[in-house]
């Protein structure tokens, strides 16, 4: 059941991703790779490699739903 709710750090990332279609990793700092990996594994964000530079991320519909759930 813990995978249903996001924590404060995940909420911060999800909120930043709502502001743009694809966002490069450095704009989402200071979150680390483990935070992004967890969000990707939950299906809340998706990633794509950048041609020149860091990976980019965007929020999914599941991520928007998770963001709107209250943190227990």
PDB file of N, H, CA, C and O in Angstrom:
ATOM      1  N   UNK A   1       0.815  -1.204   0.000  1.00  0.00           N
ATOM      2  CA  UNK A   1       0.000   0.000   0.000  1.00  0.00           C
ATOM      3  C   UNK A   1       0.855   1.263   0.000  1.00  0.00           C
ATOM      4  O   UNK A   1       0.375   2.321  -0.406  1.00  0.00           O
ATOM      5  N   UNK A   2       2.099   1.181   0.442  1.00  0.00           N
ATOM      6  H   UNK A   2       2.489   0.321   0.772  1.00  0.00           H
ATOM      7  CA  UNK A   2       2.951   2.364   0.502  1.00  0.00           C
ATOM      8  C   UNK A   2       3.288   2.900  -0.886  1.00  0.00           C
ATOM      9  O   UNK A   2       3.635   4.073  -1.023  1.00  0.00           O
ATOM     10  N   UNK A   3       3.191   2.062  -1.920  1.00  0.00           N
ATOM     11  H   UNK A   3       2.909   1.109  -1.809  1.00  0.00           H
ATOM     12  CA  UNK A   3       3.488   2.528  -3.270  1.00  0.00           C
ATOM     13  C   UNK A   3       2.390   3.420  -3.833  1.00  0.00           C
ATOM     14  O   UNK A   3       2.586   4.066  -4.862  1.00  0.00           O
ATOM     15  N   UNK A   4       1.255   3.461  -3.180  1.00  0.00           N
ATOM     16  H   UNK A   4       1.096   2.936  -2.344  1.00  0.00           H
ATOM     17  CA  UNK A   4       0.143   4.271  -3.650  1.00  0.00           C
ATOM     18  C   UNK A   4       0.358   5.738  -3.310  1.00  0.00           C
ATOM     19  O   UNK A   4      -0.061   6.619  -4.060  1.00  0.00           O
ATOM     20  N   UNK A   5       1.007   6.001  -2.184  1.00  0.00           N
ATOM     21  H   UNK A   5       1.347   5.285  -1.575  1.00  0.00           H
ATOM     22  CA  UNK A   5       1.185   7.362  -1.717  1.00  0.00           C
ATOM     23  C   UNK A   5       2.599   7.860  -2.004  1.00  0.00           C
ATOM     24  O   UNK A   5       3.561   7.092  -1.986  1.00  0.00           O
ATOM     25  N   UNK A   6       2.701   9.141  -2.263  1.00  0.00           N
ATOM     26  H   UNK A   6       1.920   9.765  -2.277  1.00  0.00           H
ATOM     27  CA  UNK A   6       4.013   9.743  -2.485  1.00  0.00           C
ATOM     28  C   UNK A   6       4.483  10.423  -1.211  1.00  0.00           C
ATOM     29  O   UNK A   6       3.677  10.837  -0.376  1.00  0.00           O
ATOM     30  N   UNK A   7       5.809  10.533  -1.073  1.00  0.00           N
ATOM     31  H   UNK A   7       6.463  10.197  -1.750  1.00  0.00           H
ATOM     32  CA  UNK A   7       6.352  11.265   0.064  1.00  0.00           C
ATOM     33  C   UNK A   7       6.632  12.707  -0.377  1.00  0.00           C
ATOM     34  O   UNK A   7       6.403  13.060  -1.533  1.00  0.00           O
ATOM     35  N   UNK A   8       7.118  13.519   0.530  1.00  0.00           N
ATOM     36  H   UNK A   8       7.304  13.232   1.469  1.00  0.00           H
ATOM     37  CA  UNK A   8       7.333  14.940   0.237  1.00  0.00           C
ATOM     38  C   UNK A   8       8.331  15.158  -0.898  1.00  0.00           C
ATOM     39  O   UNK A   8       8.124  16.035  -1.738  1.00  0.00           O
ATOM     40  N   UNK A   9       9.402  14.380  -0.937  1.00  0.00           N
ATOM     41  H   UNK A   9       9.570  13.668  -0.255  1.00  0.00           H
ATOM     42  CA  UNK A   9      10.397  14.533  -1.996  1.00  0.00           C
ATOM     43  C   UNK A   9       9.787  14.179  -3.359  1.00  0.00           C
ATOM     44  O   UNK A   9      10.014  14.872  -4.350  1.00  0.00           O
ATOM     45  N   UNK A  10       9.017  13.099  -3.391  1.00  0.00           N
ATOM     46  H   UNK A  10       8.832  12.536  -2.585  1.00  0.00           H
ATOM     47  CA  UNK A  10       8.359  12.705  -4.636  1.00  0.00           C
ATOM     48  C   UNK A  10       7.324  13.750  -5.052  1.00  0.00           C
ATOM     49  O   UNK A  10       7.182  14.048  -6.238  1.00  0.00           O
ATOM     50  N   UNK A  11       6.610  14.299  -4.088  1.00  0.00           N
ATOM     51  H   UNK A  11       6.725  14.056  -3.124  1.00  0.00           H
ATOM     52  CA  UNK A  11       5.633  15.350  -4.372  1.00  0.00           C
ATOM     53  C   UNK A  11       6.305  16.552  -5.035  1.00  0.00           C
ATOM     54  O   UNK A  11       5.761  17.132  -5.974  1.00  0.00           O
ATOM     55  N   UNK A  12       7.475  16.919  -4.549  1.00  0.00           N
ATOM     56  H   UNK A  12       7.917  16.447  -3.786  1.00  0.00           H
ATOM     57  CA  UNK A  12       8.216  18.040  -5.112  1.00  0.00           C
ATOM     58  C   UNK A  12       8.559  17.781  -6.580  1.00  0.00           C
ATOM     59  O   UNK A  12       8.379  18.657  -7.426  1.00  0.00           O
ATOM     60  N   UNK A  13       9.046  16.593  -6.877  1.00  0.00           N
ATOM     61  H   UNK A  13       9.193  15.882  -6.190  1.00  0.00           H
ATOM     62  CA  UNK A  13       9.396  16.247  -8.259  1.00  0.00           C
ATOM     63  C   UNK A  13       8.156  16.240  -9.138  1.00  0.00           C
ATOM     64  O   UNK A  13       8.164  16.810 -10.229  1.00  0.00           O
ATOM     65  N   UNK A  14       7.087  15.596  -8.671  1.00  0.00           N
ATOM     66  H   UNK A  14       7.081  15.133  -7.785  1.00  0.00           H
ATOM     67  CA  UNK A  14       5.857  15.539  -9.462  1.00  0.00           C
ATOM     68  C   UNK A  14       5.315  16.932  -9.746  1.00  0.00           C
ATOM     69  O   UNK A  14       4.856  17.208 -10.854  1.00  0.00           O
ATOM     70  N   UNK A  15       5.367  17.807  -8.754  1.00  0.00           N
ATOM     71  H   UNK A  15       5.740  17.583  -7.854  1.00  0.00           H
ATOM     72  CA  UNK A  15       4.882  19.171  -8.948  1.00  0.00           C
ATOM     73  C   UNK A  15       5.713  19.909  -9.998  1.00  0.00           C
ATOM     74  O   UNK A  15       5.160  20.605 -10.849  1.00  0.00           O
ATOM     75  N   UNK A  16       7.027  19.760  -9.943  1.00  0.00           N
ATOM     76  H   UNK A  16       7.476  19.194  -9.252  1.00  0.00           H
ATOM     77  CA  UNK A  16       7.892  20.410 -10.936  1.00  0.00           C
ATOM     78  C   UNK A  16       7.619  19.879 -12.336  1.00  0.00           C
ATOM     79  O   UNK A  16       7.681  20.629 -13.311  1.00  0.00           O
ATOM     80  N   UNK A  17       7.318  18.586 -12.439  1.00  0.00           N
ATOM     81  H   UNK A  17       7.268  17.977 -11.648  1.00  0.00           H
ATOM     82  CA  UNK A  17       7.070  17.993 -13.752  1.00  0.00           C
ATOM     83  C   UNK A  17       5.721  18.393 -14.334  1.00  0.00           C
ATOM     84  O   UNK A  17       5.513  18.264 -15.541  1.00  0.00           O
ATOM     85  N   UNK A  18       4.820  18.866 -13.523  1.00  0.00           N
ATOM     86  H   UNK A  18       4.989  18.971 -12.543  1.00  0.00           H
ATOM     87  CA  UNK A  18       3.529  19.330 -14.028  1.00  0.00           C
ATOM     88  C   UNK A  18       3.660  20.648 -14.790  1.00  0.00           C
ATOM     89  O   UNK A  18       2.750  21.044 -15.518  1.00  0.00           O
ATOM     90  N   UNK A  19       4.781  21.314 -14.620  1.00  0.00           N
ATOM     91  H   UNK A  19       5.520  20.993 -14.028  1.00  0.00           H
ATOM     92  CA  UNK A  19       4.959  22.638 -15.197  1.00  0.00           C
ATOM     93  C   UNK A  19       5.517  22.621 -16.615  1.00  0.00           C
ATOM     94  O   UNK A  19       5.537  23.660 -17.275  1.00  0.00           O
ATOM     95  N   UNK A  20       5.970  21.469 -17.098  1.00  0.00           N
ATOM     96  H   UNK A  20       5.954  20.625 -16.562  1.00  0.00           H
ATOM     97  CA  UNK A  20       6.549  21.404 -18.437  1.00  0.00           C
ATOM     98  C   UNK A  20       6.383  20.000 -19.000  1.00  0.00           C
ATOM     99  O   UNK A  20       6.222  19.047 -18.238  1.00  0.00           O
ATOM    100  N   UNK A  21       6.421  19.860 -20.307  1.00  0.00           N
ATOM    101  H   UNK A  21       6.552  20.635 -20.926  1.00  0.00           H
ATOM    102  CA  UNK A  21       6.256  18.556 -20.943  1.00  0.00           C
ATOM    103  C   UNK A  21       7.431  17.632 -20.611  1.00  0.00           C
ATOM    104  O   UNK A  21       7.220  16.590 -19.990  1.00  0.00           O
ATOM    105  N   UNK A  22       8.641  17.973 -21.000  1.00  0.00           N
ATOM    106  H   UNK A  22       8.812  18.819 -21.505  1.00  0.00           H
ATOM    107  CA  UNK A  22       9.844  17.191 -20.684  1.00  0.00           C
ATOM    108  C   UNK A  22      10.794  18.099 -19.930  1.00  0.00           C
ATOM    109  O   UNK A  22      11.069  19.217 -20.365  1.00  0.00           O
ATOM    110  N   UNK A  23      11.295  17.623 -18.804  1.00  0.00           N
ATOM    111  H   UNK A  23      11.072  16.715 -18.450  1.00  0.00           H
ATOM    112  CA  UNK A  23      12.161  18.430 -17.952  1.00  0.00           C
ATOM    113  C   UNK A  23      13.490  17.711 -17.752  1.00  0.00           C
ATOM    114  O   UNK A  23      13.504  16.540 -17.373  1.00  0.00           O
ATOM    115  N   UNK A  24      14.620  18.400 -18.004  1.00  0.00           N
ATOM    116  H   UNK A  24      14.609  19.352 -18.312  1.00  0.00           H
ATOM    117  CA  UNK A  24      15.929  17.770 -17.802  1.00  0.00           C
ATOM    118  C   UNK A  24      16.227  17.540 -16.318  1.00  0.00           C
ATOM    119  O   UNK A  24      15.794  18.303 -15.455  1.00  0.00           O
ATOM    120  N   UNK A  25      16.955  16.502 -16.054  1.00  0.00           N
ATOM    121  H   UNK A  25      17.307  15.882 -16.755  1.00  0.00           H
ATOM    122  CA  UNK A  25      17.295  16.079 -14.694  1.00  0.00           C
ATOM    123  C   UNK A  25      17.839  17.220 -13.827  1.00  0.00           C
ATOM    124  O   UNK A  25      17.391  17.355 -12.689  1.00  0.00           O
ATOM    125  N   UNK A  26      18.776  18.048 -14.299  1.00  0.00           N
ATOM    126  H   UNK A  26      19.140  17.939 -15.224  1.00  0.00           H
ATOM    127  CA  UNK A  26      19.321  19.115 -13.438  1.00  0.00           C
ATOM    128  C   UNK A  26      18.272  20.102 -12.922  1.00  0.00           C
ATOM    129  O   UNK A  26      18.455  20.672 -11.846  1.00  0.00           O
ATOM    130  N   UNK A  27      17.194  20.316 -13.649  1.00  0.00           N
ATOM    131  H   UNK A  27      17.045  19.853 -14.523  1.00  0.00           H
ATOM    132  CA  UNK A  27      16.146  21.239 -13.186  1.00  0.00           C
ATOM    133  C   UNK A  27      15.327  20.657 -12.047  1.00  0.00           C
ATOM    134  O   UNK A  27      14.560  21.362 -11.391  1.00  0.00           O
ATOM    135  N   UNK A  28      15.499  19.360 -11.819  1.00  0.00           N
ATOM    136  H   UNK A  28      16.121  18.787 -12.352  1.00  0.00           H
ATOM    137  CA  UNK A  28      14.740  18.686 -10.771  1.00  0.00           C
ATOM    138  C   UNK A  28      15.584  18.426  -9.532  1.00  0.00           C
ATOM    139  O   UNK A  28      15.131  17.761  -8.601  1.00  0.00           O
ATOM    140  N   UNK A  29      16.800  18.942  -9.513  1.00  0.00           N
ATOM    141  H   UNK A  29      17.168  19.483 -10.270  1.00  0.00           H
ATOM    142  CA  UNK A  29      17.715  18.754  -8.385  1.00  0.00           C
ATOM    143  C   UNK A  29      17.100  19.361  -7.138  1.00  0.00           C
ATOM    144  O   UNK A  29      16.326  20.313  -7.241  1.00  0.00           O
ATOM    145  N   UNK A  30      17.413  18.854  -5.996  1.00  0.00           N
ATOM    146  H   UNK A  30      18.042  18.082  -5.912  1.00  0.00           H
ATOM    147  CA  UNK A  30      18.526  17.992  -5.633  1.00  0.00           C
ATOM    148  C   UNK A  30      18.181  16.510  -5.551  1.00  0.00           C
ATOM    149  O   UNK A  30      18.940  15.752  -4.947  1.00  0.00           O
ATOM    150  N   UNK A  31      17.086  16.072  -6.121  1.00  0.00           N
ATOM    151  H   UNK A  31      16.469  16.688  -6.611  1.00  0.00           H
ATOM    152  CA  UNK A  31      16.724  14.656  -6.055  1.00  0.00           C
ATOM    153  C   UNK A  31      17.759  13.797  -6.783  1.00  0.00           C
ATOM    154  O   UNK A  31      18.313  14.193  -7.808  1.00  0.00           O
ATOM    155  N   UNK A  32      18.000  12.622  -6.229  1.00  0.00           N
ATOM    156  H   UNK A  32      17.550  12.300  -5.397  1.00  0.00           H
ATOM    157  CA  UNK A  32      18.991  11.723  -6.801  1.00  0.00           C
ATOM    158  C   UNK A  32      18.373  10.649  -7.672  1.00  0.00           C
ATOM    159  O   UNK A  32      17.156  10.579  -7.843  1.00  0.00           O
ATOM    160  N   UNK A  33      19.244   9.815  -8.217  1.00  0.00           N
ATOM    161  H   UNK A  33      20.232   9.872  -8.077  1.00  0.00           H
ATOM    162  CA  UNK A  33      18.821   8.766  -9.134  1.00  0.00           C
ATOM    163  C   UNK A  33      17.857   7.778  -8.489  1.00  0.00           C
ATOM    164  O   UNK A  33      16.972   7.254  -9.166  1.00  0.00           O
ATOM    165  N   UNK A  34      18.011   7.513  -7.198  1.00  0.00           N
ATOM    166  H   UNK A  34      18.730   7.938  -6.648  1.00  0.00           H
ATOM    167  CA  UNK A  34      17.112   6.548  -6.544  1.00  0.00           C
ATOM    168  C   UNK A  34      15.678   7.073  -6.496  1.00  0.00           C
ATOM    169  O   UNK A  34      14.731   6.298  -6.627  1.00  0.00           O
ATOM    170  N   UNK A  35      15.514   8.378  -6.309  1.00  0.00           N
ATOM    171  H   UNK A  35      16.283   9.007  -6.202  1.00  0.00           H
ATOM    172  CA  UNK A  35      14.171   8.962  -6.301  1.00  0.00           C
ATOM    173  C   UNK A  35      13.547   8.824  -7.684  1.00  0.00           C
ATOM    174  O   UNK A  35      12.389   8.425  -7.813  1.00  0.00           O
ATOM    175  N   UNK A  36      14.316   9.155  -8.716  1.00  0.00           N
ATOM    176  H   UNK A  36      15.256   9.480  -8.611  1.00  0.00           H
ATOM    177  CA  UNK A  36      13.800   9.053 -10.079  1.00  0.00           C
ATOM    178  C   UNK A  36      13.505   7.611 -10.452  1.00  0.00           C
ATOM    179  O   UNK A  36      12.491   7.329 -11.091  1.00  0.00           O
ATOM    180  N   UNK A  37      14.383   6.696 -10.058  1.00  0.00           N
ATOM    181  H   UNK A  37      15.207   6.925  -9.539  1.00  0.00           H
ATOM    182  CA  UNK A  37      14.170   5.280 -10.335  1.00  0.00           C
ATOM    183  C   UNK A  37      12.894   4.767  -9.697  1.00  0.00           C
ATOM    184  O   UNK A  37      12.149   4.002 -10.309  1.00  0.00           O
ATOM    185  N   UNK A  38      12.645   5.188  -8.465  1.00  0.00           N
ATOM    186  H   UNK A  38      13.250   5.809  -7.968  1.00  0.00           H
ATOM    187  CA  UNK A  38      11.420   4.789  -7.778  1.00  0.00           C
ATOM    188  C   UNK A  38      10.175   5.321  -8.463  1.00  0.00           C
ATOM    189  O   UNK A  38       9.177   4.612  -8.594  1.00  0.00           O
ATOM    190  N   UNK A  39      10.237   6.560  -8.895  1.00  0.00           N
ATOM    191  H   UNK A  39      11.048   7.136  -8.788  1.00  0.00           H
ATOM    192  CA  UNK A  39       9.089   7.161  -9.573  1.00  0.00           C
ATOM    193  C   UNK A  39       8.826   6.499 -10.927  1.00  0.00           C
ATOM    194  O   UNK A  39       7.674   6.292 -11.310  1.00  0.00           O
ATOM    195  N   UNK A  40       9.893   6.170 -11.643  1.00  0.00           N
ATOM    196  H   UNK A  40      10.828   6.337 -11.333  1.00  0.00           H
ATOM    197  CA  UNK A  40       9.747   5.465 -12.927  1.00  0.00           C
ATOM    198  C   UNK A  40       9.167   4.075 -12.685  1.00  0.00           C
ATOM    199  O   UNK A  40       8.256   3.652 -13.397  1.00  0.00           O
ATOM    200  N   UNK A  41       9.687   3.361 -11.684  1.00  0.00           N
ATOM    201  H   UNK A  41      10.426   3.705 -11.105  1.00  0.00           H
ATOM    202  CA  UNK A  41       9.199   2.015 -11.380  1.00  0.00           C
ATOM    203  C   UNK A  41       7.731   2.007 -10.992  1.00  0.00           C
ATOM    204  O   UNK A  41       7.014   1.055 -11.302  1.00  0.00           O
ATOM    205  N   UNK A  42       7.276   3.055 -10.317  1.00  0.00           N
ATOM    206  H   UNK A  42       7.858   3.827 -10.065  1.00  0.00           H
ATOM    207  CA  UNK A  42       5.864   3.148  -9.936  1.00  0.00           C
ATOM    208  C   UNK A  42       4.983   3.552 -11.121  1.00  0.00           C
ATOM    209  O   UNK A  42       3.758   3.454 -11.048  1.00  0.00           O
ATOM    210  N   UNK A  43       5.602   4.001 -12.202  1.00  0.00           N
ATOM    211  H   UNK A  43       6.597   4.080 -12.261  1.00  0.00           H
ATOM    212  CA  UNK A  43       4.837   4.443 -13.361  1.00  0.00           C
ATOM    213  C   UNK A  43       4.340   5.869 -13.245  1.00  0.00           C
ATOM    214  O   UNK A  43       3.480   6.295 -14.016  1.00  0.00           O
ATOM    215  N   UNK A  44       4.879   6.615 -12.278  1.00  0.00           N
ATOM    216  H   UNK A  44       5.578   6.268 -11.652  1.00  0.00           H
ATOM    217  CA  UNK A  44       4.431   7.982 -12.059  1.00  0.00           C
ATOM    218  C   UNK A  44       5.132   8.982 -12.974  1.00  0.00           C
ATOM    219  O   UNK A  44       4.595  10.055 -13.245  1.00  0.00           O
ATOM    220  N   UNK A  45       6.318   8.641 -13.447  1.00  0.00           N
ATOM    221  H   UNK A  45       6.754   7.768 -13.227  1.00  0.00           H
ATOM    222  CA  UNK A  45       7.020   9.474 -14.418  1.00  0.00           C
ATOM    223  C   UNK A  45       7.612   8.555 -15.479  1.00  0.00           C
ATOM    224  O   UNK A  45       7.748   7.349 -15.273  1.00  0.00           O
ATOM    225  N   UNK A  46       7.961   9.148 -16.617  1.00  0.00           N
ATOM    226  H   UNK A  46       7.851  10.128 -16.784  1.00  0.00           H
ATOM    227  CA  UNK A  46       8.676   8.407 -17.640  1.00  0.00           C
ATOM    228  C   UNK A  46       9.914   9.201 -18.018  1.00  0.00           C
ATOM    229  O   UNK A  46       9.967  10.419 -17.853  1.00  0.00           O
ATOM    230  N   UNK A  47      10.899   8.495 -18.524  1.00  0.00           N
ATOM    231  H   UNK A  47      10.857   7.505 -18.659  1.00  0.00           H
ATOM    232  CA  UNK A  47      12.151   9.157 -18.880  1.00  0.00           C
ATOM    233  C   UNK A  47      12.478   8.891 -20.334  1.00  0.00           C
ATOM    234  O   UNK A  47      11.988   7.944 -20.950  1.00  0.00           O
ATOM    235  N   UNK A  48      13.317   9.755 -20.853  1.00  0.00           N
ATOM    236  H   UNK A  48      13.714  10.524 -20.352  1.00  0.00           H
ATOM    237  CA  UNK A  48      13.861   9.551 -22.192  1.00  0.00           C
ATOM    238  C   UNK A  48      15.283  10.079 -22.189  1.00  0.00           C
ATOM    239  O   UNK A  48      15.572  11.102 -21.568  1.00  0.00           O
ATOM    240  N   UNK A  49      16.159   9.387 -22.876  1.00  0.00           N
ATOM    241  H   UNK A  49      15.924   8.557 -23.381  1.00  0.00           H
ATOM    242  CA  UNK A  49      17.532   9.891 -22.948  1.00  0.00           C
ATOM    243  C   UNK A  49      17.570  11.135 -23.830  1.00  0.00           C
ATOM    244  O   UNK A  49      16.841  11.239 -24.817  1.00  0.00           O
ATOM    245  N   UNK A  50      18.413  12.051 -23.465  1.00  0.00           N
ATOM    246  H   UNK A  50      19.006  11.966 -22.664  1.00  0.00           H
ATOM    247  CA  UNK A  50      18.587  13.260 -24.264  1.00  0.00           C
ATOM    248  C   UNK A  50      19.669  13.017 -25.304  1.00  0.00           C
ATOM    249  O   UNK A  50      20.624  12.281 -25.058  1.00  0.00           O
ATOM    250  N   UNK A  51      19.514  13.635 -26.462  1.00  0.00           N
ATOM    251  H   UNK A  51      18.738  14.233 -26.662  1.00  0.00           H
ATOM    252  CA  UNK A  51      20.528  13.506 -27.506  1.00  0.00           C
ATOM    253  C   UNK A  51      21.842  14.138 -27.060  1.00  0.00           C
ATOM    254  O   UNK A  51      22.916  13.562 -27.233  1.00  0.00           O
ATOM    255  N   UNK A  52      21.737  15.311 -26.494  1.00  0.00           N
ATOM    256  H   UNK A  52      20.865  15.779 -26.354  1.00  0.00           H
ATOM    257  CA  UNK A  52      22.902  16.049 -26.012  1.00  0.00           C
ATOM    258  C   UNK A  52      22.631  16.528 -24.598  1.00  0.00           C
ATOM    259  O   UNK A  52      22.034  17.587 -24.406  1.00  0.00           O
ATOM    260  N   UNK A  53      23.058  15.767 -23.612  1.00  0.00           N
ATOM    261  H   UNK A  53      23.543  14.906 -23.768  1.00  0.00           H
ATOM    262  CA  UNK A  53      22.864  16.224 -22.243  1.00  0.00           C
ATOM    263  C   UNK A  53      22.180  15.200 -21.372  1.00  0.00           C
ATOM    264  O   UNK A  53      22.166  14.008 -21.681  1.00  0.00           O
ATOM    265  N   UNK A  54      21.599  15.683 -20.256  1.00  0.00           N
ATOM    266  H   UNK A  54      21.610  16.651 -20.004  1.00  0.00           H
ATOM    267  CA  UNK A  54      21.018  14.785 -19.252  1.00  0.00           C
ATOM    268  C   UNK A  54      19.681  14.207 -19.710  1.00  0.00           C
ATOM    269  O   UNK A  54      19.049  14.712 -20.638  1.00  0.00           O
ATOM    270  N   UNK A  55      19.273  13.143 -19.039  1.00  0.00           N
ATOM    271  H   UNK A  55      19.786  12.732 -18.286  1.00  0.00           H
ATOM    272  CA  UNK A  55      17.970  12.533 -19.299  1.00  0.00           C
ATOM    273  C   UNK A  55      16.870  13.529 -18.947  1.00  0.00           C
ATOM    274  O   UNK A  55      17.053  14.416 -18.113  1.00  0.00           O
ATOM    275  N   UNK A  56      15.734  13.364 -19.598  1.00  0.00           N
ATOM    276  H   UNK A  56      15.586  12.644 -20.276  1.00  0.00           H
ATOM    277  CA  UNK A  56      14.575  14.207 -19.340  1.00  0.00           C
ATOM    278  C   UNK A  56      13.435  13.350 -18.807  1.00  0.00           C
ATOM    279  O   UNK A  56      13.356  12.154 -19.088  1.00  0.00           O
ATOM    280  N   UNK A  57      12.557  13.975 -18.036  1.00  0.00           N
ATOM    281  H   UNK A  57      12.621  14.946 -17.808  1.00  0.00           H
ATOM    282  CA  UNK A  57      11.443  13.278 -17.405  1.00  0.00           C
ATOM    283  C   UNK A  57      10.153  14.040 -17.622  1.00  0.00           C
ATOM    284  O   UNK A  57      10.153  15.257 -17.806  1.00  0.00           O
ATOM    285  N   UNK A  58       9.033  13.291 -17.595  1.00  0.00           N
ATOM    286  H   UNK A  58       9.033  12.302 -17.445  1.00  0.00           H
ATOM    287  CA  UNK A  58       7.716  13.929 -17.575  1.00  0.00           C
ATOM    288  C   UNK A  58       6.778  13.079 -16.731  1.00  0.00           C
ATOM    289  O   UNK A  58       6.989  11.878 -16.558  1.00  0.00           O
ATOM    290  N   UNK A  59       5.751  13.715 -16.216  1.00  0.00           N
ATOM    291  H   UNK A  59       5.580  14.691 -16.356  1.00  0.00           H
ATOM    292  CA  UNK A  59       4.783  13.048 -15.345  1.00  0.00           C
ATOM    293  C   UNK A  59       3.786  12.267 -16.198  1.00  0.00           C
ATOM    294  O   UNK A  59       3.472  12.671 -17.318  1.00  0.00           O
ATOM    295  N   UNK A  60       3.298  11.164 -15.676  1.00  0.00           N
ATOM    296  H   UNK A  60       3.553  10.836 -14.766  1.00  0.00           H
ATOM    297  CA  UNK A  60       2.277  10.362 -16.349  1.00  0.00           C
ATOM    298  C   UNK A  60       0.921  10.632 -15.692  1.00  0.00           C
ATOM    299  O   UNK A  60       0.839  11.337 -14.686  1.00  0.00           O
ATOM    300  N   UNK A  61      -0.128  10.069 -16.265  1.00  0.00           N
ATOM    301  H   UNK A  61      -0.061   9.496 -17.082  1.00  0.00           H
ATOM    302  CA  UNK A  61      -1.448  10.210 -15.649  1.00  0.00           C
ATOM    303  C   UNK A  61      -1.470   9.586 -14.255  1.00  0.00           C
ATOM    304  O   UNK A  61      -2.086  10.128 -13.337  1.00  0.00           O
ATOM    305  N   UNK A  62      -0.800   8.450 -14.102  1.00  0.00           N
ATOM    306  H   UNK A  62      -0.300   8.009 -14.848  1.00  0.00           H
ATOM    307  CA  UNK A  62      -0.722   7.805 -12.786  1.00  0.00           C
ATOM    308  C   UNK A  62      -0.001   8.711 -11.794  1.00  0.00           C
ATOM    309  O   UNK A  62      -0.371   8.755 -10.621  1.00  0.00           O
ATOM    310  N   UNK A  63       1.013   9.427 -12.244  1.00  0.00           N
ATOM    311  H   UNK A  63       1.313   9.391 -13.197  1.00  0.00           H
ATOM    312  CA  UNK A  63       1.722  10.372 -11.390  1.00  0.00           C
ATOM    313  C   UNK A  63       0.854  11.522 -10.962  1.00  0.00           C
ATOM    314  O   UNK A  63       0.937  11.986  -9.824  1.00  0.00           O
ATOM    315  N   UNK A  64       0.009  11.992 -11.881  1.00  0.00           N
ATOM    316  H   UNK A  64      -0.059  11.615 -12.805  1.00  0.00           H
ATOM    317  CA  UNK A  64      -0.920  13.078 -11.523  1.00  0.00           C
ATOM    318  C   UNK A  64      -1.915  12.618 -10.471  1.00  0.00           C
ATOM    319  O   UNK A  64      -2.252  13.363  -9.551  1.00  0.00           O
ATOM    320  N   UNK A  65      -2.385  11.378 -10.615  1.00  0.00           N
ATOM    321  H   UNK A  65      -2.111  10.773 -11.362  1.00  0.00           H
ATOM    322  CA  UNK A  65      -3.299  10.826  -9.603  1.00  0.00           C
ATOM    323  C   UNK A  65      -2.600  10.689  -8.264  1.00  0.00           C
ATOM    324  O   UNK A  65      -3.174  11.034  -7.231  1.00  0.00           O
ATOM    325  N   UNK A  66      -1.367  10.191  -8.263  1.00  0.00           N
ATOM    326  H   UNK A  66      -0.901   9.910  -9.102  1.00  0.00           H
ATOM    327  CA  UNK A  66      -0.616  10.032  -7.019  1.00  0.00           C
ATOM    328  C   UNK A  66      -0.351  11.382  -6.364  1.00  0.00           C
ATOM    329  O   UNK A  66      -0.407  11.505  -5.140  1.00  0.00           O
ATOM    330  N   UNK A  67      -0.062  12.390  -7.176  1.00  0.00           N
ATOM    331  H   UNK A  67      -0.016  12.290  -8.170  1.00  0.00           H
ATOM    332  CA  UNK A  67       0.203  13.716  -6.636  1.00  0.00           C
ATOM    333  C   UNK A  67      -1.023  14.269  -5.905  1.00  0.00           C
ATOM    334  O   UNK A  67      -0.888  14.961  -4.895  1.00  0.00           O
ATOM    335  N   UNK A  68      -2.197  13.966  -6.408  1.00  0.00           N
ATOM    336  H   UNK A  68      -2.306  13.404  -7.228  1.00  0.00           H
ATOM    337  CA  UNK A  68      -3.425  14.514  -5.832  1.00  0.00           C
ATOM    338  C   UNK A  68      -3.928  13.756  -4.605  1.00  0.00           C
ATOM    339  O   UNK A  68      -4.857  14.211  -3.937  1.00  0.00           O
ATOM    340  N   UNK A  69      -3.325  12.605  -4.301  1.00  0.00           N
ATOM    341  H   UNK A  69      -2.571  12.235  -4.844  1.00  0.00           H
ATOM    342  CA  UNK A  69      -3.693  11.883  -3.083  1.00  0.00           C
ATOM    343  C   UNK A  69      -3.028  12.556  -1.881  1.00  0.00           C
ATOM    344  O   UNK A  69      -1.881  12.991  -1.986  1.00  0.00           O
ATOM    345  N   UNK A  70      -3.707  12.650  -0.767  1.00  0.00           N
ATOM    346  H   UNK A  70      -4.638  12.296  -0.683  1.00  0.00           H
ATOM    347  CA  UNK A  70      -3.079  13.250   0.418  1.00  0.00           C
ATOM    348  C   UNK A  70      -1.966  12.348   0.950  1.00  0.00           C
ATOM    349  O   UNK A  70      -2.066  11.122   0.900  1.00  0.00           O
ATOM    350  N   UNK A  71      -0.914  12.970   1.458  1.00  0.00           N
ATOM    351  H   UNK A  71      -0.833  13.966   1.499  1.00  0.00           H
ATOM    352  CA  UNK A  71       0.174  12.214   2.073  1.00  0.00           C
ATOM    353  C   UNK A  71      -0.304  11.747   3.443  1.00  0.00           C
ATOM    354  O   UNK A  71      -0.715  12.566   4.266  1.00  0.00           O
ATOM    355  N   UNK A  72      -0.255  10.425   3.700  1.00  0.00           N
ATOM    356  H   UNK A  72       0.079   9.760   3.032  1.00  0.00           H
ATOM    357  CA  UNK A  72      -0.751   9.932   4.991  1.00  0.00           C
ATOM    358  C   UNK A  72       0.156  10.322   6.139  1.00  0.00           C
ATOM    359  O   UNK A  72      -0.122   9.983   7.289  1.00  0.00           O
TER     360      UNK A  72
END
